Amino acid sequence: MSKKRDRSVRQLRVGEELRHILSEVLVRGDLRDPDLVGRSITVSEVRVSPDMRNATAFVLPLGGGDEDEVVAALERAATYLRKEVGRKLHLKYLPHLSFLRDTSFDTARDIDKLLADPAVARDLMSLKQ
């Protein structure tokens, strides 16, 4: 995946607009898939390809658990979600949507755990001196 600084302003802007639209649709609860009914889902980021034809939404159900089922259900609902996005976002090409589990919170938790380790804290203190 490309890094944030490698993406154009347009990609970032379209990705953020897609994130807002997807979040609105998910909050409305229009999806009838049993794995999505009654679920609160966070769309943390949407990355758009340089040609604007593909978009990957990073999602995580609030409270965790059943992440794989939620991502699979969103993949099944991708056609409907794409249609809803098309009603609100007018682009030359409407991007194909795909969904991935957001692992950034897991990464942050792992880093916090590492920094809390006494040996790491001792090493960091020695670097400050």
Order of alpha helices (4+ residues) and beta strands (2+ residues): alpha-beta-beta-alpha-alpha-beta-alpha-alpha
